[in-house]
Amino acid sequence: MLAHKGIEGVIAFITPEISIDQSLRTYSGGLGVIGGGMIGAAFRSNFPLVAVSLLYTEGYYDQGVDHHPEGRSRMTIDYPSRTYDDILEDTGVIVTVYVTGAPIHARIRRLPRGKFNTTEVLFLDVDIPENDYLSRLNGKRLYPCLETTGNSKEHNDERRVAQSIILGFGAIKALRALNYDVALYHLNEGHAGFVPLALAQQFQTEGNDQERTRMLVRSKVVFTTHTPVAAGNPKYPARMINHFLSDESLQYFVNDATLDGYFDLTASSLLLSFMANGVSKKHGEVSRKMWQGLKHGAPIISVTNGSDPYFWQHKEYKHAETKEELAQVKRKYKRELLELVHRVTGKMWSEEILTIVWARRFAGYKRPGLLFADYEWIVRHLHENKLQVIMAGKPHPDDGNMINEWNNLLRKAYGLPNLVVLNGYELDLSRTLKAGADVWLNNPASPLEAAGTSGHSATMNGAINMSTPDGWYLEANEEFYFRFGLDHHRDGQDKIDGIALRKCIDERVLPMYYGDKGHWYHMALNAKLEAEEMWSSDRMLRDYVEHIYRPVLKKVV
């Protein structure tokens, strides 16, 4: 049981996406996984936390493959509409948010506490008959793409701003309508950054001047920044923001976070929070340096991410206490993974061959192609039956470069015996890949990976991480994973890291796997034990309570 001393009321965790169960398509990647970990840990410890997010009736997207002869196969993107009446409760409450002065109605739907072993989650559903067609579009897709907004970047930005306003202002109204006594609002990345502006509107309506309003808002808000990458630090024309808010009293706060005509949601969140954090020690350092020029921004500390073992870890792995037991469990789940590979691709792979998995969002800084940088080297290793490689992940629909990279790897896989690219990277596939992998490959360009959270759950399932030194890996025991490459940016970084990756495989990974299985599973077991203790969402929530929630509330009082 997590001690609640010093916390009166609930923590409202506001997030643009949240990963709970594959049946509920309200997630895209690691940001949602962390949200899911928070509500799972809060449920187990009976900690007073409620999450609020948008409901997306079409979700992120379903990834498929259009198979064609002559090397023209390609990834497909589909947005099936979903209803969640069998999962979510209708509270009967509708709140109204104003965007460009026009009302958008949000029905509050509730995920009951305990349904998926999580605390309560409130979803704002705007894809309802009470709204017009354009308003309903805000509730269809997570992270809208250009294709849905007439291939206009301006219209796409407008859709994203509208969604963020609905989340921020709608969360405040939903919590108030359902009589939650909120101690703190915890913003999960800048997309939740309109929460402070909604509070500012409320406090000014109550007669407070601008400076007292700022003080009152900051006393109620903490903020987690999740990435130094631009996609997680959105900026929009300030003129658009003021038009969409249609409230002159908020222009003062918008102007504070505006530079060269662009309103920065992360800067605004830092200015209107009492405390902020990065999601690993390295990311905290990167964030402090990144925002050192922002006057009066919240102090940035570090709370390292963790993964929910009760969701991600198979029970047999949890109970494996010796390297022999771990090896036996790995054989079982590796067999299941290779059976999946056979069903999907027709390829028959061996349980005795080292299997490397690279699976996560297909984003440029994560470098999915690094393993293939020396194509002659990887082809030789695959043909010599030294490696089996599985690639999986979703590019954003607007990221043409990464879609092309995914398609090119898919086409290469048709001609190479020990390479497959799996489509449909969702929660269930991710659990299968982690349980069956020998090596979980993580090769972002340091220092752009804030955490690299997928490695936690891979380790909990007996895989050994192989990673560039970034994110949480710099806090892990280096003896328990294969580290390679640079820990900082420099010219030629991709080439240097590619050489280091191949050297690591040739000189460390392959000799140990084929020559000393006892040492291999000794390493995997120690990594698993460390992950269970250090990299769980339970530890993460404890850190938020001890280092952010309780200290902030004590200072505010």
C-alpha positions in Angstrom: 0.0 0.0 0.0 1.4 3.4 -1.0 1.3 5.9 1.8 -1.0 8.8 1.0 0.1 11.1 3.8 0.2 14.7 2.7 -2.2 14.2 -0.2 -5.8 15.4 0.3 -8.0 14.8 -2.8 -7.0 13.1 -6.0 -4.2 13.5 -8.6 -5.8 14.1 -12.0 -3.5 12.6 -14.6 -4.3 14.3 -18.0 -2.9 12.5 -21.0 -3.6 12.6 -24.8 -3.2 8.9 -25.1 -3.4 5.9 -22.7 -2.6 2.2 -23.1 -5.0 0.0 -21.2 -6.0 -3.0 -23.3 -5.8 -3.8 -27.0 -9.6 -3.6 -27.2 -9.4 0.1 -26.3 -7.5 1.8 -29.1 -6.6 5.0 -27.3 -2.8 4.6 -27.6 0.0 5.1 -30.1 3.3 4.4 -28.3 5.4 4.9 -25.2 3.5 7.9 -24.0 0.3 5.8 -23.7 2.2 2.9 -22.2 3.4 5.1 -19.3 -0.1 6.3 -18.7 -1.3 2.7 -18.5 1.5 2.0 -16.1 0.5 4.9 -13.8 -3.1 3.8 -13.6 -2.2 0.2 -13.0 0.2 1.1 -10.2 -2.4 3.4 -8.7 -4.9 0.6 -8.7 -2.7 -1.8 -6.9 -1.6 0.6 -4.2 -5.1 2.2 -3.8 -3.5 5.5 -4.6 -6.0 8.4 -5.3 -5.4 9.0 -9.0 -7.9 9.4 -11.8 -6.8 9.7 -15.5 -8.5 11.8 -18.2 -8.1 11.4 -21.9 -9.9 11.8 -25.2 -11.8 8.9 -26.7 -10.9 8.2 -30.3 -13.5 6.1 -32.1 -11.0 5.3 -35.0 -7.9 5.2 -32.8 -4.4 5.5 -34.2 -4.7 3.2 -37.2 -4.7 -0.5 -38.1 -1.6 -1.5 -40.0 -1.8 -4.1 -42.8 0.1 -5.2 -45.9 -1.0 -5.1 -49.5 0.8 -8.0 -51.0 2.0 -7.6 -54.6 4.3 -9.6 -56.8 7.5 -8.1 -58.2 8.5 -6.4 -55.0 5.6 -3.9 -54.8 4.1 -5.0 -51.5 3.5 -2.1 -49.2 2.1 -1.1 -45.8 -1.6 -0.2 -45.6 -3.4 2.2 -43.2 -7.0 1.6 -42.2 -9.2 3.4 -39.7 -12.1 1.2 -38.7 -14.7 2.8 -36.5 -15.1 1.3 -33.1 -17.7 1.5 -30.3 -16.9 0.9 -26.7 -20.3 0.4 -25.1 -19.2 -3.0 -23.7 -16.1 -1.5 -22.1 -17.0 2.1 -21.0 -19.9 3.4 -18.8 -21.9 6.4 -19.8 -21.9 8.8 -16.9 -24.9 10.6 -18.3 -22.9 13.9 -18.1 -22.1 16.1 -21.0 -19.7 19.1 -20.7 -19.3 21.9 -23.2 -16.0 23.3 -24.5 -15.7 26.3 -26.7 -13.3 26.3 -29.7 -13.3 29.5 -31.9 -16.3 30.5 -29.8 -18.4 27.6 -31.0 -19.6 24.9 -28.6 -18.3 21.3 -28.7 -20.0 18.9 -26.5 -18.2 16.0 -24.8 -19.9 13.1 -23.2 -18.0 11.7 -20.2 -17.5 8.0 -20.4 -15.9 6.1 -17.6 -13.7 3.1 -17.5 -14.7 1.6 -14.1 -12.0 1.1 -11.5 -10.7 -2.5 -11.7 -12.1 -3.5 -15.1 -8.6 -3.9 -16.5 -6.9 -3.8 -13.1 -6.5 0.0 -13.3 -7.8 3.0 -11.5 -10.7 5.0 -12.9 -10.3 6.7 -16.3 -12.6 9.4 -17.7 -12.8 9.6 -21.5 -14.1 12.7 -23.3 -16.2 11.5 -26.3 -17.0 14.2 -28.9 -18.0 11.9 -31.7 -21.6 12.1 -30.6 -24.9 13.2 -32.2 -25.0 16.4 -30.2 -22.1 17.8 -32.3 -21.9 18.8 -36.0 -19.8 16.8 -38.5 -16.6 19.0 -38.1 -16.8 18.9 -34.3 -17.1 15.1 -34.3 -13.9 14.7 -36.3 -12.0 15.8 -33.2 -13.0 12.6 -31.6 -12.1 10.1 -34.3 -8.3 9.8 -34.8 -5.4 10.0 -32.4 -2.7 12.3 -33.8 -4.6 13.3 -37.0 -2.7 13.1 -40.3 -2.7 15.3 -43.4 -4.9 12.8 -45.4 -7.8 13.5 -43.1 -7.5 17.3 -43.3 -7.3 17.8 -47.0 -3.5 17.4 -47.1 -3.2 20.9 -45.5 -0.7 21.3 -42.7 -2.6 24.3 -41.5 -5.9 22.3 -41.2 -4.0 19.5 -39.6 -2.6 21.9 -37.0 -6.0 23.2 -36.4 -7.4 19.7 -35.7 -4.6 19.0 -33.3 -5.1 22.3 -31.5 -8.8 21.7 -31.2 -8.2 18.2 -29.7 -5.7 19.7 -27.2 -8.2 22.4 -26.2 -11.0 19.8 -25.8 -8.7 17.7 -23.6 -7.5 20.6 -21.4 -10.7 22.5 -20.9 -12.9 19.3 -21.0 -10.8 17.6 -18.3 -11.3 20.5 -15.9 -15.0 20.6 -16.6 -15.5 16.8 -16.4 -13.7 16.4 -13.1 -15.7 19.3 -11.6 -19.0 17.9 -13.0 -18.3 14.5 -11.3 -17.3 16.2 -8.0 -13.7 15.2 -7.9 -11.6 17.1 -5.3 -8.4 17.6 -7.3 -5.2 18.1 -5.4 -3.0 18.3 -8.4 -3.3 18.2 -12.2 -0.5 16.1 -13.7 0.1 16.9 -17.4 1.4 14.0 -19.4 3.4 15.9 -22.1 2.7 19.2 -23.9 -0.5 18.0 -25.7 -2.2 18.3 -22.3 -0.9 21.8 -22.0 -4.3 23.6 -22.2 -5.2 22.4 -18.7 -3.3 25.4 -17.1 -5.1 27.8 -19.4 -8.4 26.3 -18.5 -7.5 26.8 -14.8 -6.4 30.4 -15.6 -9.7 31.1 -17.1 -11.5 29.8 -14.1 -9.4 31.8 -11.6 -9.7 35.0 -13.5 -13.5 34.5 -13.7 -13.4 34.4 -9.9 -11.9 37.9 -9.8 -8.1 37.2 -9.5 -5.7 39.4 -11.3 -3.1 37.9 -13.8 -0.2 37.5 -11.3 -2.4 35.9 -8.6 -4.0 33.7 -11.3 -0.5 32.5 -12.4 0.4 31.7 -8.8 -2.9 29.8 -8.2 -2.5 27.8 -11.5 1.1 26.8 -10.7 0.0 25.6 -7.3 -2.3 23.1 -8.9 -0.1 21.8 -11.9 2.9 19.5 -12.4 4.2 18.6 -15.8 6.1 15.7 -17.4 8.0 16.3 -20.6 8.6 13.1 -22.5 10.9 13.9 -25.4 13.3 16.5 -26.8 11.9 15.6 -30.3 9.8 18.3 -32.0 6.7 16.1 -32.3 6.3 16.0 -28.5 6.9 19.7 -28.1 4.2 21.2 -30.4 4.3 24.8 -31.6 1.4 26.6 -33.3 0.9 30.2 -34.6 -0.1 32.3 -31.6 -2.7 34.0 -33.8 -4.4 30.6 -34.3 -4.3 29.8 -30.6 -5.9 33.1 -29.6 -8.5 32.6 -32.3 -9.3 29.1 -31.1 -9.4 30.1 -27.4 -11.5 33.2 -28.1 -10.8 34.6 -24.7 -8.9 37.9 -24.4 -8.1 37.2 -20.7 -5.9 34.3 -21.8 -3.8 36.2 -24.3 -1.5 37.3 -21.5 -0.6 33.7 -20.8 -0.4 32.8 -24.5 2.0 35.7 -25.1 4.3 34.5 -22.3 4.9 31.3 -24.2 5.2 32.8 -27.7 8.4 33.3 -29.5 8.7 34.5 -33.1 4.9 34.3 -33.4 4.6 30.7 -32.3 3.0 29.5 -29.1 4.9 26.6 -27.5 2.8 24.2 -25.5 5.8 22.8 -23.6 7.0 26.3 -22.7 3.6 27.2 -21.6 3.3 24.1 -19.4 6.7 24.8 -17.8 5.7 28.4 -17.1 2.4 27.4 -15.5 3.6 24.4 -13.5 5.1 24.2 -10.0 7.4 21.4 -10.9 8.3 19.4 -14.0 10.3 16.3 -14.8 12.1 14.4 -17.5 11.6 10.7 -17.8 15.2 9.5 -17.1 18.2 11.1 -15.5 19.8 11.8 -18.9 16.5 13.2 -20.2 16.3 15.5 -17.2 19.7 16.8 -18.0 18.8 17.3 -21.7 15.6 19.0 -20.7 17.2 21.4 -18.3 19.7 22.4 -21.0 17.0 22.6 -23.6 14.9 25.0 -21.5 17.6 26.9 -19.7 16.7 30.1 -21.5 13.1 30.0 -20.4 12.7 32.5 -17.5 10.4 31.6 -14.6 9.9 28.0 -15.9 9.3 25.2 -13.4 12.3 23.4 -12.1 12.9 20.2 -14.0 13.9 17.0 -12.1 13.9 13.4 -13.2 11.5 10.6 -12.6 12.6 7.6 -14.7 9.8 5.7 -16.5 8.7 2.3 -15.5 6.6 -0.5 -17.1 3.7 -2.3 -15.6 4.9 -5.9 -14.9 1.3 -7.0 -14.2 0.4 -6.2 -17.9 3.7 -7.0 -19.7 5.4 -9.8 -17.8 4.2 -13.4 -18.4 3.7 -15.2 -15.1 6.3 -17.9 -15.9 9.0 -15.3 -16.2 8.0 -13.7 -12.9 8.4 -17.1 -11.2 11.7 -18.0 -12.9 14.3 -17.8 -10.1 17.3 -19.6 -11.7 19.0 -19.3 -15.0 17.9 -22.8 -15.8 14.3 -22.0 -15.1 14.6 -18.8 -17.2 16.1 -20.7 -20.1 13.2 -23.2 -20.0 10.6 -20.4 -20.1 12.4 -18.6 -22.9 12.3 -21.8 -25.0 8.5 -22.0 -24.6 7.8 -18.4 -25.6 10.4 -18.4 -28.3 8.7 -21.4 -29.8 5.4 -19.5 -29.7 7.0 -16.5 -31.4 8.5 -18.6 -34.2 5.1 -20.3 -34.7 3.6 -16.9 -35.2 6.4 -16.0 -37.7 5.5 -19.2 -39.6 1.8 -18.5 -39.7 2.3 -15.0 -40.9 5.2 -15.4 -43.4 5.5 -19.1 -44.0 9.1 -19.1 -42.9 10.3 -22.0 -40.7 12.9 -20.7 -38.2 15.0 -22.6 -35.7 14.7 -22.2 -31.9 18.5 -22.6 -31.7 19.3 -19.5 -33.7 19.8 -16.1 -32.0 16.7 -14.0 -32.6 16.9 -10.2 -32.5 13.8 -8.1 -32.3 13.5 -4.4 -33.2 9.9 -3.3 -32.4 8.6 0.2 -31.6 7.3 3.3 -33.3 9.0 3.7 -36.7 10.5 7.2 -36.1 13.6 8.6 -37.7 15.6 9.2 -34.5 15.0 5.5 -33.5 16.8 4.4 -36.7 15.1 1.2 -37.7 17.6 0.8 -40.6 20.8 0.9 -38.5 21.1 -2.9 -38.4 21.0 -2.8 -42.3 23.5 0.0 -42.8 26.2 -2.5 -44.0 23.9 -4.5 -46.2 26.6 -7.0 -47.2 27.3 -7.7 -43.5 23.6 -8.4 -42.5 22.9 -10.5 -45.6 25.9 -12.7 -44.8 24.9 -13.2 -41.2 21.3 -14.0 -42.2 22.4 -16.5 -44.9 24.9 -18.1 -42.6 22.1 -18.8 -40.1 23.8 -16.8 -37.4 20.8 -14.4 -36.9 17.1 -14.3 -37.1 15.7 -10.7 -37.2 12.2 -9.5 -36.6 11.2 -5.9 -37.3 7.9 -4.4 -36.3 6.4 -1.0 -35.6 4.1 1.8 -37.0 5.3 4.9 -38.8 3.1 8.0 -38.4 0.8 8.2 -41.5 2.5 11.6 -42.5 6.0 10.3 -42.1 6.7 9.4 -45.7 10.4 8.6 -45.1 9.6 6.0 -42.4 6.8 4.5 -44.4 9.2 4.0 -47.3 11.8 2.5 -44.9 9.1 0.1 -43.6 8.1 -0.9 -47.1 11.8 -1.3 -48.2 12.5 -3.6 -45.2 9.4 -5.6 -46.0 10.5 -6.1 -49.6 14.0 -7.1 -48.5 12.5 -9.7 -46.1 10.8 -11.5 -49.0 14.3 -12.3 -50.4 16.2 -13.0 -47.2 15.6 -16.2 -45.3 16.1 -15.0 -41.7 14.4 -11.6 -41.8 10.7 -10.8 -41.3 8.7 -7.6 -41.0 5.5 -8.0 -39.0 2.6 -5.7 -39.5 -0.1 -4.9 -36.9 2.2 -3.8 -34.1 -0.3 -3.6 -31.2 -0.1 -4.5 -27.5 -0.6 -8.3 -28.0 2.1 -8.5 -30.6 4.4 -6.5 -28.5 4.0 -8.9 -25.6 4.6 -11.9 -27.9 7.8 -10.4 -29.3 9.2 -9.5 -25.9 8.5 -12.9 -24.5 10.1 -14.7 -27.5 13.1 -12.4 -28.2 16.6 -13.4 -27.3 17.8 -9.8 -27.8 15.7 -6.6 -27.7 17.5 -4.1 -30.0 17.2 -0.3 -29.2 19.4 2.0 -31.3 18.2 5.6 -31.1 20.5 8.5 -31.8 21.6 9.6 -28.4 20.4 11.9 -26.7 17.0 11.9 -28.5 15.5 8.8 -26.7 14.1 10.2 -23.5 13.6 6.8 -21.9 13.3 3.8 -24.2 10.7 2.2 -22.0 10.0 -0.9 -24.1 13.3 -2.3 -22.9 11.9 -2.6 -19.4 9.2 -5.1 -20.3 11.5 -7.0 -22.7 13.9 -7.6 -19.8 11.1 -8.7 -17.5 10.5 -11.4 -20.1 14.0 -12.8 -20.3 15.3 -10.8 -23.3 18.7 -9.1 -23.1 18.7 -5.5 -24.2 21.3 -4.3 -26.8 21.2 -0.5 -26.8 22.9 2.7 -27.5 23.6 4.6 -24.2 20.5 6.7 -23.8 17.5 7.1 -21.6 17.0 4.6 -18.7 19.8 2.4 -20.0 22.4 4.8 -18.5 20.9 4.0 -15.1 20.9 0.2 -15.5 23.8 -2.0 -14.6 25.9 -2.1 -17.7 26.9 -5.7 -17.0 23.2 -6.7 -17.7 22.9 -5.5 -21.3 24.9 -5.0 -24.4 25.9 -1.4 -24.8 27.3 0.1 -27.9 27.7 3.4 -29.7 27.9 7.1 -28.7 26.2 8.7 -25.8 26.1 12.1 -27.5 25.4 13.7 -30.8 28.3 14.3 -33.2 28.9 14.4 -37.0 28.9 10.9 -38.5 26.9 9.5 -35.5 25.0 7.0 -37.7 28.1 5.6 -39.2 29.9 5.3 -35.9 27.0 3.7 -34.2 26.4 1.3 -37.1 30.0 0.1 -36.8 29.7 -0.3 -33.1 26.5 -2.3 -33.4 28.0 -4.8 -35.8 31.1 -5.1 -33.6 29.0 -5.7 -30.6 27.1 -8.5 -32.3 30.2 -10.1 -33.7 32.4 -9.8 -30.7 30.1 -10.0 -27.7 26.5 -11.2 -28.6 27.2 -14.1 -31.0 30.2 -15.6 -29.0 28.2 -15.6 -25.7 25.0 -16.9 -27.2 26.5 -19.8 -29.1 29.5 -20.4 -26.8 28.3 -19.8 -23.2 24.6 -20.2 -22.7 25.2 -20.4 -18.9 26.6 -16.9 -18.9 23.9 -15.7 -21.3 21.0 -16.7 -19.0 22.9 -15.6 -15.9 23.0 -12.1 -17.5 19.3 -12.3 -18.6 18.3 -13.4 -15.1 20.1 -10.5 -13.4 18.7 -8.1 -15.9 15.2 -9.4 -15.1 15.6 -9.2 -11.4 16.9 -5.6 -11.7 13.9 -4.7 -13.9 11.4 -6.1 -11.5 12.9 -4.0 -8.7 14.0 -0.8 -10.5 12.0 -0.4 -13.7 8.4 -1.1 -12.7 5.5 1.3 -12.8 5.1 0.7 -9.1 8.5 2.2 -8.5 7.7 5.0 -10.9 4.5 6.0 -9.1 6.3 5.9 -5.7 8.9 8.3 -7.2 6.2 10.7 -8.4 4.6 10.6 -5.0 7.8 11.1 -3.0 9.6 13.6 -5.3 6.8 15.5 -6.9 3.2 15.1 -5.6 3.9 15.3 -1.8 6.7 17.9 -1.9 4.7 20.2 -4.2 1.5 19.9 -2.1 3.6 20.6 1.1 5.1 23.7 -0.4 1.8 25.0 -1.7 0.2 24.5 1.7 
